[in-house]
Amino acid sequence: MFKRKYHIQYSYEDLKRIIEGLIEFKNHLISQGRYTDAVDELILKLYKQMK
């Protein structure tokens, strides 16, 4: 089945806020003892776009 791809445009400041939110979410998951692998991958992908 065909999957649609969406492209979102955001500024540097938006990207910075998204990453900060993901880091807070990761910390929340850690405090619950849950896995953070998916969040880690997303943070890394977004961080690479900042450079």
Secondary structure, DSSP 8 states (H G I E B T S, - for coil): -----------HHHHHHHHHHHHHHHHHHHHHT---HHHHHHHHHHHHHH-
